[in-house]
Amino acid sequence: MDNHLKMGIDFYDTMRGGVYYAFGPSARFQIGRNSLLSVSSLYMKIREVKGSSYSVDTSTGERSSTRENGAGTSFNGYTVVVSWVVLM
């Protein structure tokens, strides 16, 4: 559901069959006696997914016709984390 308050329209989208991938290496290194250095990364991907969409006028309740392939999404993300841990 996607609310467009200023336009007075709510959009309803339905998507199925998407594929999500996530993977990433990590490594930890001992630095001296009391500390560790950690490095990790993560790659995430959602392949393109399409689906149906319709809208509803929030002031009248009128619903539009359903549009096939009117909705879609995809995502690519990459994260790198570096941390230093001091052992007590």
HUCOR-V742085 format. One line per field, one symbol per residue. psi: psi as a letter, one per 20 degrees, with the letter a starting at -180 (. if undefined). A space follows every 10 residues. Layout:
psi->???
This chain:
psi->popnghikpp poqppqjqpp qpqqrqqppp oahjqqpppq qppqpoqppq aqqrqpoihi jpprqpoqki qrqqppqppp ppqpppp.
